[in-house]
Amino acid sequence: MRIGLLGAGRIGRIHGGNVAAHARARLVAVADASAEAAGSLAAATGARVDTVEAILAAADIDAVIVSTPTDTHADLIERAVSAGKAVFCEKPVDLDAARIRACLAVVERAKGKLMIGFNRRFDPSFAAVERRIADGEIGKVELVTILSRDPAPPPASYVARSGGLFRDMMIHDLDMARFLLGEEPVEVHAVGSCLVDPAIGEAGDVDTAAVLLKTATGRIAQISNSRRATYGYDQRIEVHGEKGLLAAGNRHATTVIFADARGYATDPALPFFLERYAEAYRAELDAFVAGVLDGRPLAPTGEDGLKAQILADAATESARTGKPVRLAA
C-alpha cells in the first residue's frame, strides 16, 4: 500500500518509520509545515517531500496518515476520503462532537475508509486482556480500573490548546474503558484538581483527575490520571469479573530484579509513550494496512472516536459542575 504522511512531528516520525519498515506498505511522500521536519523524515525513509494538496491529489498514493495538529484533522479526513484515499487519523477527529459528526457524515457519503489512532487497544498485553474477556475467562465484567500517569506535565502553552486533560490525555483511557467494559457508559462522574503545576491551573486545566463510568447494567469503570509519576510512565489496567481477575502492568526497561537485605528492586517503568507503546504503534499500522489491502473492517472506527469524545466532554462538564452527567443509553 502506498502511503502519504501528513505531519512529520513526534508522532508522525513514529508512523513514518513504521511505514518505511512495513513489508506491505511504502512511504511515498511526506508533508509538514516545517520543511526541515519533512525533509529529515523523507531522507530517512526514502520518501519525497510534497505538499498536502499534492499528496491528496497524487495518483500514486492509496492512503494517508494524518498526524497534524488536532484542529486540522476533520478537514483533512474529509478531503482525503473525497479524493478516494483510505485514512488513518490520530485521535481525536476534533475537539467538538458536532464537528466529528459532520466529518463522519462526509466519510459515509464518500464510502470512505477511516481508522482512528487509539493505539492502546493494540498494546499486546491490553489486547490480550480484551481477548480473554471475550473468551469468557472471567465471566461478566463487573469493575474496570485504569491508571494512566505521565512522567511530567506538558508546558502550559500545550495545555492551552489541548482541549484539557479529559479530552487530551484521558480520552485514551475512556476509549480503553469502552473497549474493556463491553457496554456503553451512561453515567459519568469526574473530579479534577491542579496539584502538579500551578501554570496548568492558570491555563484553565487540571493535572490530576479521576472519573467513574457506569453502564446501564451497572458495570463500573474507574480511571485515574496524573501529569506526574516520579517512577516513569505509569500504564496499568485491571478487569474484575464474576469468575476472576485479569490485569496488565507497567513495562520496564529490563526484567532484571535486584534483591538484598533491604528488599527487591527493579528498573523504572519505561519513560514515556513512544517507548511504552512502540509495539502498539506497529500493530495498529498492521491492522490499517491489512484492513485496506484485504478488505477487513477498520477499527477503531470514526464512531469510536466520537463516543470517546462524548465521554471526554461529559467528564469535563462533570468536573466543572461537580455533578454526574447522564448520557443516552
Summary of the structure (lengths in Angstrom):
residues: 329
radius of gyration: 20.1
end to end distance: 39.1
largest distance: 66.8
contacts: 1127
relative contact order: 0.15
helix: 42%
strand: 26%
